[in-house]
Amino acid sequence: MDLRLFLTVFGTVLLAEMGDKTQLATMLYASSGAHPKLTVFLGAALALVLASAIGVAAGAAMSAIVPPQLLNRLAGVAFVLVGVWTFVRA
């Protein structure tokens, strides 16, 4: 395993997920005394694992059609556009 790639992906995804709607929804479920914390954690963790698996599969499929350099550029532009859109809406 490429440790540098692992840490890059880990850090990027962790920062992207902090404070987003997913984390806020998870915090709301966990704040209720009626919901077991382990159940909330396992549900949220499984959802993130599945979403990541879908992302990896989609990326692998797209890389078979779109050249990797173009895919990297498109992903970068999309990421910046989402950031600008979020900033403007705030």
Secondary structure as the mmCIF struct_conf table of DSSP 4:
data_model
#
loop_
_struct_conf.conf_type_id
_struct_conf.id
_struct_conf.beg_label_comp_id
_struct_conf.beg_label_asym_id
_struct_conf.beg_label_seq_id
_struct_conf.end_label_comp_id
_struct_conf.end_label_asym_id
_struct_conf.end_label_seq_id
HELX_RH_AL_P HELX_RH_AL_P1 LEU A 3 GLU A 17
TURN_TY1_P TURN_TY1_P1 MET A 18 GLY A 19
BEND BEND1 ASP A 20 ASP A 20
HELX_RH_AL_P HELX_RH_AL_P2 LYS A 21 SER A 31
TURN_TY1_P TURN_TY1_P2 GLY A 33 ALA A 34
BEND BEND2 HIS A 35 HIS A 35
HELX_RH_AL_P HELX_RH_AL_P3 LYS A 37 SER A 63
TURN_TY1_P TURN_TY1_P3 ALA A 64 ILE A 65
BEND BEND3 VAL A 66 VAL A 66
HELX_RH_AL_P HELX_RH_AL_P4 PRO A 68 ARG A 89
#
